[in-house]
């Protein structure tokens, strides 16, 4: 059936999939794109599924506008990523749906608004703002000394945020679809502000060090009371005022400058200082490099960039191969937020939320999976 070629092209670009991969499944795709032939209704339905495109979109005269539903604070985006991908949009929509459910749950349960949300302004000194956030989530240096590595400190960081009442979701794919991988080059995370159901999503395809900085950055946005889409990275120094403030607060949350200066040794070689300070503060060496630059221990930006690139390359070489499989129930808690997971399961078991709705929000399909999850969360029959 006839479909405007620009709609087909839009669907391919929106999917984030390589045209060559789609052509293997749809050998006539090139001819469709040049209006030399048209797909059948069945082929069009299959193409919609393969490109994650709403089927009705193919009957429009031109590609629909798909504006981001939250403020975009990303900087320096390549041209290919300025238009949000379907993967990004669907991830935001899914998180908004989960947040809407939790808003109603919080109202029914009488959960009080979280004091941290909207409590700060960008005029507040960075040190004071970071201290307020650290105190709210109980992420001080003494607690970090209880863990061995900065990767374990990230888990502590997430746990503290959730204990405060913030839903923290970490995933590298859209929902549970492992074929729809998220691109850290497009975004690293986002925040959805709400007094009772604030939510942070972290792109799990990013490095662990990147995830830690993203969480700190998005906490700063929530403390301002604003939703935001970000590509924050410890190596960047944005021109946009709010992003610059959030980056500075993130760095101060992770490595308080006053404590950092007390740990500095002026005669220590850079590599040794970086490794030692990463162990002291339980953060990645990349965050330490930023703080060394901000403290004046690295005297110019070119030296900073050389050190950053060298350390990034070193870390890339020692990153373990991505695990395949894993504990579904453990990873589900990370993907949907343990706080959200517990609330949803308890609501479904109490009959306040339908099992159909619970399955949809959790991304599971079988009652046996749900029953096992409930048992692991401590619910008994």
C-alpha positions as CSV (number, residue, x, y, z in Angstrom):
1,X,0.0,0.0,0.0
2,X,1.3,3.5,-0.8
3,X,3.3,5.2,1.9
4,X,5.2,8.5,1.6
5,X,8.9,7.7,1.3
6,X,9.7,10.5,3.7
7,X,7.6,8.6,6.3
8,X,9.6,5.4,5.7
9,X,12.9,7.3,5.9
10,X,11.7,9.0,9.2
11,X,10.8,5.6,10.6
12,X,14.3,4.2,9.8
13,X,16.1,7.2,11.3
14,X,13.8,7.2,14.4
15,X,14.5,3.5,15.1
16,X,18.2,4.0,15.4
17,X,18.7,0.8,13.4
18,X,21.2,0.6,10.5
19,X,19.4,0.5,7.1
20,X,21.5,-2.5,6.1
21,X,20.1,-4.5,9.0
22,X,16.5,-3.6,8.0
23,X,17.2,-4.4,4.4
24,X,18.1,-8.0,5.3
25,X,14.6,-8.4,6.7
26,X,12.9,-6.2,4.0
27,X,14.8,-6.8,0.7
28,X,12.6,-4.3,-1.1
29,X,13.2,-1.4,1.4
30,X,15.4,0.5,-1.0
31,X,12.7,0.4,-3.6
32,X,10.1,1.5,-1.0
33,X,12.3,4.5,-0.1
34,X,12.5,5.5,-3.8
35,X,8.7,5.0,-4.3
36,X,9.5,2.4,-6.9
37,X,7.2,-0.1,-5.1
38,X,5.1,-0.2,-2.0
39,X,4.8,-2.6,0.9
40,X,1.8,-4.8,1.5
41,X,-0.3,-4.2,4.6
42,X,1.3,-7.2,6.3
43,X,4.8,-5.9,5.4
44,X,4.0,-2.5,6.7
45,X,2.8,-3.9,10.0
46,X,6.1,-5.9,10.3
47,X,8.1,-2.8,9.3
48,X,6.3,-0.8,12.0
49,X,7.2,-3.4,14.6
50,X,10.8,-3.6,13.4
51,X,11.3,0.2,13.6
52,X,9.3,0.6,16.8
53,X,7.0,3.0,14.9
54,X,3.3,3.6,15.7
55,X,1.4,1.9,12.8
56,X,-0.9,4.9,12.3
57,X,2.1,7.2,11.5
58,X,2.5,5.5,8.1
59,X,-0.8,7.0,6.9
60,X,0.3,10.6,7.6
61,X,1.3,12.9,4.7
62,X,4.5,13.9,6.5
63,X,6.5,12.8,9.5
64,X,4.9,13.9,12.7
65,X,6.6,16.4,15.0
66,X,7.9,14.6,18.1
67,X,9.0,17.2,20.6
68,X,10.8,16.2,23.7
69,X,8.3,16.2,26.6
70,X,10.8,17.5,29.1
71,X,13.3,20.4,28.9
72,X,16.5,19.6,26.9
73,X,19.7,20.6,28.7
74,X,22.0,18.6,26.5
75,X,24.9,20.5,25.0
76,X,27.2,19.9,22.0
77,X,24.9,17.4,20.4
78,X,25.9,16.1,16.9
79,X,23.4,16.9,14.2
80,X,22.4,13.2,13.9
81,X,21.2,13.2,17.6
82,X,19.4,16.6,17.7
83,X,16.1,14.9,16.7
84,X,15.2,12.5,19.6
85,X,15.3,8.9,18.7
86,X,12.3,6.6,19.2
87,X,14.4,4.8,21.9
88,X,14.8,8.0,23.9
89,X,11.2,9.1,23.5
90,X,9.8,5.7,24.4
91,X,12.0,5.6,27.5
92,X,10.8,9.0,28.7
93,X,7.2,8.0,28.0
94,X,7.6,4.8,29.9
95,X,9.1,6.6,32.9
96,X,6.4,9.2,32.9
97,X,3.8,6.4,32.9
98,X,5.5,4.8,35.9
99,X,5.7,8.2,37.6
100,X,2.0,8.8,37.1
101,X,1.2,5.5,38.7
102,X,3.5,6.2,41.7
103,X,1.9,9.7,42.1
104,X,-1.5,8.1,42.7
105,X,0.1,5.4,44.9
106,X,1.7,8.2,47.0
107,X,-1.6,10.0,47.3
108,X,-3.4,6.9,48.4
109,X,-0.7,6.0,50.9
110,X,-0.4,9.5,52.3
111,X,3.3,9.8,51.4
112,X,4.5,13.3,52.2
113,X,6.3,15.5,49.6
114,X,10.0,15.1,49.7
115,X,11.7,18.1,51.2
116,X,14.7,18.1,48.9
117,X,12.6,18.6,45.7
118,X,12.6,22.2,44.7
119,X,14.4,23.3,47.9
120,X,17.4,24.9,46.2
121,X,18.0,27.7,43.7
122,X,20.9,28.1,41.2
123,X,21.9,31.2,43.1
124,X,22.9,29.1,46.1
125,X,26.6,28.6,46.5
126,X,27.7,25.2,45.1
127,X,29.2,24.0,48.4
128,X,26.0,24.7,50.3
129,X,23.8,23.1,47.6
130,X,26.0,19.9,47.5
131,X,26.0,19.7,51.3
132,X,22.2,19.9,51.4
133,X,21.9,17.1,48.8
134,X,24.5,14.9,50.5
135,X,22.8,15.3,53.9
136,X,19.4,14.5,52.4
137,X,20.5,11.2,50.9
138,X,23.1,10.3,53.6
139,X,26.0,10.1,51.2
140,X,28.8,11.5,53.2
141,X,32.5,10.4,53.2
142,X,32.1,8.3,56.4
143,X,29.4,6.1,54.7
144,X,31.6,5.7,51.6
145,X,34.5,4.5,53.7
146,X,32.3,1.5,54.6
147,X,32.6,0.2,51.1
148,X,35.6,-1.1,49.2
149,X,35.3,0.4,45.7
150,X,33.7,3.4,43.9
151,X,31.5,0.9,42.0
152,X,30.1,-0.2,45.4
153,X,29.8,3.5,46.3
154,X,27.5,3.9,43.3
155,X,25.2,1.3,44.7
156,X,25.2,3.1,48.0
157,X,24.5,6.4,46.2
158,X,21.5,4.9,44.4
159,X,20.2,3.3,47.7
160,X,20.5,6.5,49.6
161,X,18.6,8.4,46.9
162,X,15.8,5.8,46.9
163,X,15.6,5.8,50.7
164,X,15.0,9.5,50.5
165,X,12.0,8.9,48.2
166,X,13.5,9.3,44.7
167,X,12.8,6.6,42.1
168,X,16.1,5.7,40.5
169,X,15.9,3.6,37.3
170,X,19.0,2.4,35.6
171,X,18.8,0.6,32.2
172,X,20.7,0.4,28.9
173,X,17.6,-0.7,26.9
174,X,14.1,0.5,26.3
175,X,11.9,-1.3,28.9
176,X,13.1,-5.0,28.8
177,X,13.7,-5.1,25.1
178,X,17.4,-6.0,24.7
179,X,17.2,-5.3,21.0
180,X,16.6,-1.6,21.7
181,X,19.9,-0.4,23.2
182,X,20.1,3.2,24.5
183,X,23.0,5.4,23.2
184,X,25.0,7.3,25.8
185,X,26.1,9.7,23.0
186,X,22.4,10.8,22.7
187,X,21.7,11.1,26.4
188,X,23.1,10.0,29.8
189,X,20.1,10.5,32.0
190,X,17.1,12.6,32.8
191,X,15.1,13.8,35.8
192,X,11.3,14.0,36.2
193,X,10.5,16.4,39.0
194,X,7.5,15.8,41.3
195,X,7.1,16.5,45.0
196,X,6.0,13.0,45.9
197,X,7.3,10.9,43.0
198,X,10.6,12.4,41.7
199,X,12.3,10.1,39.2
200,X,15.8,9.8,37.9
201,X,16.6,7.6,34.9
202,X,20.3,6.8,34.2
203,X,21.4,5.4,30.9
204,X,22.8,2.0,32.0
205,X,24.8,1.7,28.7
206,X,27.1,4.4,30.0
207,X,30.2,3.6,32.1
208,X,29.8,3.1,35.8
209,X,31.8,6.3,36.3
210,X,29.5,8.2,34.0
211,X,26.4,6.8,35.8
212,X,27.7,8.1,39.2
213,X,28.2,11.6,37.8
214,X,24.8,11.5,36.0
215,X,23.0,10.6,39.3
216,X,24.7,13.5,41.1
217,X,23.8,15.9,38.2
218,X,20.2,14.8,38.1
219,X,19.8,15.1,41.8
220,X,20.9,18.8,41.4
221,X,18.1,19.3,38.8
222,X,15.5,17.7,41.2
223,X,16.8,19.9,44.0
224,X,16.0,22.9,41.7
225,X,12.5,21.4,41.2
226,X,12.9,20.9,37.4
227,X,12.7,18.1,34.9
228,X,15.7,17.8,32.6
229,X,17.2,15.7,29.9
230,X,21.0,15.7,30.2
231,X,24.3,14.5,28.7
232,X,26.4,15.5,31.7
233,X,29.9,14.3,31.9
234,X,32.7,15.1,34.4
235,X,34.9,16.3,31.5
236,X,32.6,19.0,30.3
237,X,32.2,22.6,31.5
238,X,28.9,23.8,29.9
239,X,28.2,27.4,28.9
240,X,24.5,27.1,29.9
241,X,24.2,28.5,33.4
242,X,21.9,25.8,34.9
243,X,23.9,22.9,33.5
244,X,27.2,24.5,34.7
245,X,25.8,24.8,38.2
246,X,24.4,21.3,38.2
247,X,27.8,19.9,37.0
248,X,29.6,21.9,39.7
249,X,27.2,20.6,42.4
250,X,27.6,17.1,41.1
251,X,31.4,17.3,41.4
252,X,31.0,18.8,44.9
253,X,28.6,16.1,46.0
254,X,31.1,13.4,45.0
255,X,34.3,15.1,46.0
256,X,33.9,18.0,48.5
257,X,36.6,20.5,47.6
258,X,37.5,21.4,51.2
259,X,38.2,17.7,52.0
260,X,39.9,17.3,48.7
261,X,42.4,20.1,49.3
262,X,43.3,18.6,52.6
263,X,44.2,15.3,50.8
264,X,46.4,17.0,48.1
265,X,50.1,16.4,48.0
266,X,51.9,19.0,45.9
267,X,54.9,16.7,45.1
268,X,52.9,13.5,44.2
269,X,53.0,12.5,40.6
270,X,49.6,12.9,38.8
271,X,49.0,9.2,38.1
272,X,49.7,8.3,41.8
273,X,47.6,11.2,43.1
274,X,44.6,10.3,40.8
275,X,44.6,6.6,41.9
276,X,45.0,7.4,45.6
277,X,42.3,10.1,45.7
278,X,39.9,7.8,43.8
279,X,40.4,5.3,46.7
280,X,39.9,8.0,49.4
281,X,36.7,9.4,47.9
282,X,35.3,6.2,46.4
283,X,34.8,7.8,43.0
284,X,36.2,7.2,39.6
285,X,39.6,8.5,38.6
286,X,37.9,10.6,35.9
287,X,36.0,12.6,38.6
288,X,39.2,13.0,40.4
289,X,40.9,14.5,37.3
290,X,38.1,17.1,37.1
291,X,38.6,18.0,40.8
292,X,42.4,18.2,40.3
293,X,41.8,20.7,37.5
294,X,39.3,22.7,39.5
295,X,41.7,22.8,42.5
296,X,44.5,24.1,40.3
297,X,46.6,21.0,40.6
298,X,46.3,20.6,36.9
299,X,47.2,24.0,35.6
300,X,45.7,24.2,32.1
301,X,42.9,22.7,30.1
302,X,45.2,21.0,27.5
303,X,47.0,19.1,30.3
304,X,43.6,18.2,31.7
305,X,42.4,16.9,28.4
306,X,45.5,14.8,27.8
307,X,45.2,13.2,31.2
308,X,41.5,12.7,30.7
309,X,41.9,11.0,27.3
310,X,44.8,8.8,28.6
311,X,42.8,7.7,31.7
312,X,39.6,7.1,29.6
313,X,41.6,4.8,27.3
314,X,43.2,3.0,30.2
315,X,39.8,2.4,31.8
316,X,38.3,1.2,28.5
317,X,41.0,-1.4,28.2
318,X,40.3,-2.9,31.7
319,X,36.5,-2.8,31.5
320,X,35.3,-6.5,31.8
321,X,33.3,-8.0,29.0
322,X,29.6,-7.3,29.2
323,X,27.8,-10.0,31.1
324,X,25.2,-12.0,29.3
325,X,22.1,-13.0,31.2
326,X,22.3,-12.4,35.0
327,X,19.8,-12.5,37.7
328,X,16.6,-11.3,36.1
329,X,15.0,-10.3,39.4
330,X,18.1,-8.3,40.6
331,X,18.4,-6.5,37.3
332,X,14.6,-5.8,37.2
333,X,14.9,-3.9,40.5
334,X,17.7,-1.7,39.1
335,X,15.7,-1.1,35.8
336,X,12.4,-0.1,37.4
337,X,13.6,1.2,40.8
338,X,13.4,-1.0,43.9
339,X,11.2,1.5,45.5
340,X,8.8,1.4,42.6
341,X,9.0,-2.3,42.3
342,X,8.0,-2.9,45.9
343,X,5.2,-0.4,45.8
344,X,3.7,-1.9,42.6
345,X,3.9,-5.5,43.7
346,X,2.3,-4.6,47.1
347,X,-0.5,-2.7,45.4
348,X,-1.2,-5.5,43.0
349,X,-1.3,-8.1,45.8
350,X,-3.7,-5.9,47.7
351,X,-6.0,-5.6,44.7
352,X,-5.6,-1.9,44.2
353,X,-3.7,-2.3,40.9
354,X,-4.7,-4.9,38.3
355,X,-2.2,-7.6,37.5
356,X,-2.4,-6.5,33.8
357,X,-1.3,-3.0,34.8
358,X,1.4,-4.3,37.1
359,X,2.8,-6.6,34.3
360,X,2.8,-3.7,31.9
361,X,4.7,-1.4,34.2
362,X,7.2,-4.1,35.2
363,X,7.7,-5.4,31.8
364,X,6.9,-9.1,32.8
365,X,4.5,-11.4,31.0
366,X,4.0,-14.4,33.2
367,X,2.2,-14.8,36.5
368,X,5.0,-17.2,37.6
369,X,7.6,-14.4,37.1
370,X,5.4,-12.1,39.2
371,X,4.9,-14.7,41.9
372,X,8.7,-15.3,42.2
373,X,9.3,-11.5,42.3
374,X,6.8,-11.1,45.1
375,X,8.5,-13.9,47.1
376,X,11.9,-12.4,46.6
377,X,10.5,-9.1,47.9
378,X,9.3,-10.8,51.1
379,X,5.6,-11.1,50.3
380,X,4.1,-14.4,51.3
381,X,1.0,-16.1,50.1
